Amino acid sequence: MRSIFIKEINSFFSSIVGYVALLVFLVACGLFLWVIPEYSIMGYGYAAMDRFFEIAPWLLLLLVPAVTMRSFSDEFRSGTIEWLRTKPVTDLEIILGKYLATLALIAFALLPTLIYVYTIANLALPDNSPDAAAIIGSYAGLMFLAATFAAVGVFSSSLTGNQIVGFLVSLLSCYLLYTGFEHLSRLPDMTEGLDYYLSMIGMEFHYNSISRGLIDSRDVVYFLSIITLFIALTRFSLSSRTTDAARQA
């Protein structure tokens, strides 16, 4: 699993696409936070990270599928998946190696954004410093969200040998899981009480809950359950491909 992890990291940074994806993410964060008037902290009037944590999930919604789209698609297209499976590793170890590499890359992308915390803390008035608990909770929420997006992205990549298709399937799936149920809960004809439970199915509800600075075990269990589900679906997808290949042979 370690060798697969290192291989994925090296493969990502050996391509210009990896650097472009990270650069676009960081530039977009900077533009939304400091330049674009509707979202800029300067226009907001308060030295707080709220704006960043509102925008970041949507940027991760694009970054994570871009990182994961080649996880298995490249292996299927080039035929190296068969070579990989002859090694003394299980399907689960292959999946986890690729999944953990994706998490490391996302953490690497989020790391430079910590400079915003330092900058905003220096901009704030002495008696109005940013809420440290809320910032820690929001970063934890972002990592849980990114980890869940990554699990969905790796699964989407295991469905096809085409990177673009994998990207689009991952993007659509992550979007629906993040905000789709929230939109459904706001429909005018939605039964009172049902709207609350429907919104709880979506990631946005649990991300917002963690972002308040209180990490509730229910939110953690929710994210871990979704991650486990999609890791299991990825394993099933790989097993199905192996079975189909064996029948064709």
ABEGO torsion letter per residue (X at the ends): XAAAAAAAAAAAAABAAAAAAAAAAAAAAAAAAAABAAABAAAAGBBBAAAAAAAAAAAAAAAAAAAAAAAAAAAAAAGAAAAAAABBBBAAAAAAAAAAAAAAAAAAAAAAAAAAAAAAAAABBAAABBBAAAAAAAAAAAAAAAAAAAAAAAAAAAABABAAAAAAAAAAAAAAAAAAAAAAAABAABBBGAAAAAAAABAAAAAAAAAAGBBBAAAAAAAAAAAAAAAAAAAAAAAAAAAAAAAAX
